[in-house]
């Protein structure tokens, strides 16, 4: 099977000008630094400090997950994932890319797997509406939180537990599968006390890096996705990422191009724009990966740096009719990353109708796939002509192997980019402050002083219209 390709021709200065593009010399000049980062990452990997690197090789565990998914599927028709952030985005990306777009509406034989719903928000309307449509006797809930204290997920879990106890009765525990830490946290304690079925979030793997763990692999397998092929694709990419050479390592190239465009050409935003509806949720997954990993106040030494590109998602061809005007003629502050598919799983021919209308008839005899990819090239051409840098990640098709390559490449790129920016790509201190506010205002023990502080600030300086 062929390899994923990154075409970065249109980020170069010869394509978009010196003011907005990078040079071969700038990439070459970065190589010495890149080699140092490569050595540090390799040493950390070897010592077990970066376990996400080894996840594609956990095939024995993946086979156990496949077996477990089959057992679950014999007892239930529907799985509801309760999780947020990294506990949901990976599953959503896999599900939307690799399953029929109407998967949950298909009859069982055509589905080839369980129905899977991802309840990744605590919006009361959408959660209540989901619960009201479920056949509880046929539904299993996969509760995912490594810490076991994620407020949103635990609130949902409490609601579901109460519902199951009232509606199912004695057998309520069979309807719960928990994915959490092996020994710590509230969810682990609940699981042990109630003897609930559990899967493990590997130690040292942060939420946004869990797409190749049971966090995403279990619901994916339950939906009928070939998770072994997914890991196989990630393994193939890992071999390509063994090179320290920026121009030979796809992950290092992706990170280096974006780092240089950000720090030397003021491209503070990266727009990921799949020309494939199936890959749209990959852009959501990438947004968390890039933003949470690299958006940091301080560097390794504690110095204030305030770095990180803002990731934005768009969909081709839909957003040609909503955002591209801004992209082509607005501020010179963005780099664009297209996702292009070579061969779609199916295509639709455009009939030769309305031959008397030249403004329409030219479409006849072509296909939707050709139209879509031609429009992608047109969008990139317009951006390039207006000196806006862009790159294209090319996938031969949308299947588990190709998606495994893409997701793993972006994970490694993020880890490497942390080295370029000199920040820790594996923490998220900025997220914690908002959590503290919720803990304090909702009465969590130990946050009384914080509550008084927040209430005082809340009462001062309010302006409303």
N, C-alpha and C positions, 0 to 999 in steps of 0.2 A: 504494500500500500504506500502511496506517495506521501511526502512530507508537507506539512503546512509551510507556506511561504509568506514572508513579509516583504512587500515591495515598498521601499522607502525612497524611490526616485524623486517623488514630488515634495520631499522635505529639504532637498538639497538646494544650495544657493543658485546653481545653474538653472533650476526650474522656477524658483520663486524670488530670486534676487538675494543679494548679500544681506539686506536689512532684515529679511524674514526667514531665510534658509540657512542651513548649516553647511560646512565644507568638509571634504574628506580629511583635510588637515586637522580640523577640530576633533573629529572622531579618532584620528590617529594619535593626537596629543592626549586624549583621554585614556589611551590603552595602558600606560604604565600604572595609572591609578586603578584602572579596572582589574589589572592583574593582581594588585594588592588586595582588593576586595574579594576577588575570586579565591585567593589563598585563605583568607580569613573565613569565608563561607565554607570552604572545603574542610578546614580544620574543625569548625563548629559542627559540621555534618558528621564528620568521622567520630567526634567525641559524643555524639548523640544529643547535642544541644539544639539542633534544628530538625526535629523528627518529621516535619512535613515532607522533607525530601524523600524519605523512605516509604511513604504511604503507597505509592504506585506498586510497590513490590509485596504488599500484604495480600497476596492472592489467596493464601490459605484461609485467612479471615474472611475475605470476600466470598469464597465458596460457602463458608458457614452462614454468611448473611443470605446468600441465595437460597440455601436450604431452609433457613428460618422464614424467609419471605414466602416460600411455598407452603410452609405449615400455617402461617398466618392467613394466607389466601384461602386455605381450605375451610377456615372457620369464619372468615369475614369477607365482605365484598368491598368495604370502604375503609380507607385509612385517612385520618385527619391528623396532620402535623401541627402541633402546638410549639411554636418557636419563633424567634425574631432575629433579625440581623443574620449573622453567619449560620444560625441554626435553621434558617429558612431560605435564604437567597440561593444557596447551592442547589438545594432540592428543586426550587422553582426553575432555575436555569436548566437543569437536567430534564425535568419533566416537560417543560414547554418546548425544548429543542428536540427531544427524542420520542415524544409521544404524539399521537394524533391531536390536532388542535381542539377536537371535540371528544377527547378520550373519555371523559367522565359521563358523556351522554351516549356512548356507544353500547350496544348489547354486549354481554360478557364475552362471547366467543370472538367478537371483532376487537374487543379491547386488548385481550392478551395480557391482562393484569388487573389488579385492583383499581378502583377509583381512588384517587389521591387528591385531597384538598389541603392547602397550606394556609393555616390561619395565622398570618404573620403580623396582625395588628389587633389592637384592643378596641377599635371602633365598635361601639356597642350595637349599632345597627347591623353591620355586616356579620358580626359574630353571632348575634341572636338569630339572624336570618339563616345562617349556615346550620346552626343547631336545630332549627325548626324543620329543616328539610331532611335531616338524617334519619335513617332507620337504625335506631340505637343497637338493636340486637345484631345487626350486621356490620357494626362500626367498631374499629379499634383506634385508639388515640395514641399517637407517638409523641410523648412529651420530651422536649429536648432543651436542656440547659446544663452546661458544664458546671457552673457554680451552684446551681440549684436555688439561686436567689433572684433570678431575673424577674423583676416585678410583673412585667406583662405576661410572661409565660406562666408564672406561678398563679396569677389571678385567673387565667384561663383554666389551668389545671384544677384549681379549687372549685370553679363553676362546674366543670365536667365531672369531677369526682362526686360532687353533690347530686348532679343529675343522674349519674349512673347508679348511685346508691338508691335513689328514689324510684327510678324507672326499671332498673335491671334486678336490683336486690342482691341476693347472696353471691351471684356470679360476677359482680362488678369488676373485680380485680383482673379478670381475663380480658377485659376491654382496654387495658392499659399496658403500654410498652414504654419504658423510660430509657432515654439516652443521656448519660450523665457521667460524672467523674467516677473513677473506680472505687474511691473510698471516702471522699470528702463532700460536704455540702448537704443542704436540706433535702434535695431530691434523692440523694443516695440514702439518707436516713429513712425517708419515707418508703423507698423501695425495699430496704432491708426489713423494716418493721412490718411491712405488709406482704413481703415475699412476692414482689412484682417482678415481671420479666424485665431485664435491663440489657442495654448495650453500652459499651464504654467509649467515651471520648478520650483518645490517647493523651497521655500526659505530655505537656509541652506544646500542644497544637492549639493555637488560638482559634476562636470561632470562625474568622473569615478564611482560615486555611483548612477547613474541615470537609471540603467537598469530596475528598477521597477517603473519608472515614465513615463509620456507621451513621453519623449525623445525616448525611445525604444518601449514602449507599443503601441503607435499609429501605427508606421510602421509595427510592428509585427502583430497587429490585422488586418491591411489592407492586410497583406500577408496570413491571414487565421489561424494564430497561436492562440491557446487557452490561452489567457493571464490570465484568471481567474484560470486555472489549474497551471500556472506558479506561481502566487501569493500564491496559496494553498500550493505548495511545499515549498515556502519560509517561510510561516507561520509554517509549520511542523518543519522546521529547527530552526526557532526562538525559539520554545518551547524547543528543545534540547540544544540550546545555553543559556538557562536560568540558567544552573548550573555553579557554580564557580569552580567546580572540573575539573582540566585539563584533567583527564582521562575519564570524562563523557561528556565533551563539545567538539564536533568535531572541532569547530573553534579554541578554545583555544589550543587544542592538536596540530593542524596543525601549528599554530603560534609558540607554545613553542618548538616543535621539530625543526623547521627551525631556530628559534632564537638560540637555544643551539648549533646546528650544525654550524651555522655561527660564533658565538662568542667564542665557546670553541674548535671547531674542524676545523676551517678555511674553512668551506664550503661556499665560497663567491658567489656561483652561484646555482640557482635552475632551473633544467630542467623540464618543464612540458611536458609530452609525452603521449598524448592520443593514445590509440589503437582503434581509431574510427575516420574516416575521418570527421564525422559530428561534432565532438567535437574539431577539430583542431583550430577553431576560438575562442573557449573558452580560449585556451592558449594565443592568442593575447590579449584578454580582460584582462586576468590575468596579463600579462606582464605590462600593464599600471597600473593596480591596485597596484601591489606589488612594482614596481619601483618608480612610482611617489609619492606614499604614504610614503615609508620608506627610499628612498634614500635621506638622508638629511645631510647638513653640520653641523647644530647646534642642540643641544638638547633643552629641555624646558627652561633651564637656560641661553641659549645663548652660551654655551661652544662648541668649535669645536669638532665634533665627527666623521664625515665622515662615516656614517653607511649605511647599506642596501645591501641586496643580489641582484645580477643581475639575472633577470629572462630570461630564454632562452626557446624557443619552439622547439619541435621536433615531428615527427609523426611516430607512429608505424604502419605498419612494414617498411614504406618507409625509414626512417632514420637509420634503422639497416644497411643499405647499403651506408651510407654517414657519420654518426657521431659516431656510437656506438664503433668503433675502438678506437677513442679518449676517449670516456667515460669509457671504460673498462681498457685501459692501459695508459692513459694520466695522467695529474696532479690530485692529490687527493683534488680537490677544488670544487667539486659539490655534490649536493644532487639531487635525481631524484624523480619526482612525476608522477607516471603513472595514467592515467584515463582508467579504464577497464569497459566494458559493459557486463553484464551478458547475456542478450538476445537481439539480434538485431531484428529490425522490419521485416527483411526478411533474409533468408540465401540461399546460393548457394551450391548445392551438387557437389562434385568433382567426375566425372565418373571414372569407373575402366578401363581406357585406358592404352595402352603401358605396358601390363603385363609382357612382356619379358625383361623389363628394371627395375631392382630392385632399381636403384637410383631415379626412378620416380614413379613406380607403387604403392609404399607404400602410396602415397597420395590418391589413389582411395578409395572411400567409406567414406571419411571424408567430412567435409564442410569447406567453407572459414572462417566461424566464429570460428570453432574449431582450424583451422590452425592459425588464427590471435591471438587468446588468448593463444594458446600454445607457439607461438613465443614470446609473451609478457612475459610469465613465463620464457622462455629460456633467454631472455635478462636480466630479473631481477636476474635470477640464476647466470649468468655470472658476473654481477655487484657485487653481494653479495660475490661470490667466490673470487673476486678481491678486496674485502674490500671497496666497494663503497656503501654508504647508499642510500636506496630508500624506498619510501612508495607507496601505491596504494589506490586511491580513487575509490571505486566500486559503480557503478550505475546499478540498476537492468535492466534498459533499457534507451534509449534516448527518453524521452518525456517531455512535459512541466513541469510536477510535479517534476520529478527527476532533471531536469535542474534548476528549482527554488530552490531546496535544495542546489545544488552545488554552484550556484552563490551567494546565500545569505550567505552560510557558509564562502566563501572566502572573502566576504565583512566584516563580523564580525571578521574573523581571522586577517584581515588587521588592523582594528581599535584596536584590542587587541595587535597586534604586535607593534603598535605605542607606547603603554604603556611600553612594554618590552624594546624597544630601547630608550624610553624616548624622542620621537620626535613627532611632530604634523603630523598625517597621513592624514590630511585634507587640507594641503596647498601644494604649488608647487613653491616656490620662484625661484628655478633654471630655470624654464621655462620662467620666465618673462624677463630675460636678453636678450635672443635670440629674443624675440618679440620686445624689444626696438630697437634692431639693425635694424630690418625690418621697424619699424615705422620711424626711423630716415632716413634711406637710401631711403625710398620711399616718403619722404616729408611730413610726418604727422606733423601738426601744434603742436608746443610745444616741439619738439625734435630736434631743430636746433643745440643746443649746443652738444647734443649727436652725431649728424651727424659730426660735426667738429672733435670731439674726435675720432670717428670711422675712419674717412678718414685719420687722421694723423697716427693712428696705422696701417692702411691698407698700407700706403705708405712706412712705415719703416720695414726693416728686411724681405722683401719678398724674397723667394727662390723658384725658379722653374727650372725644367729640361725639 
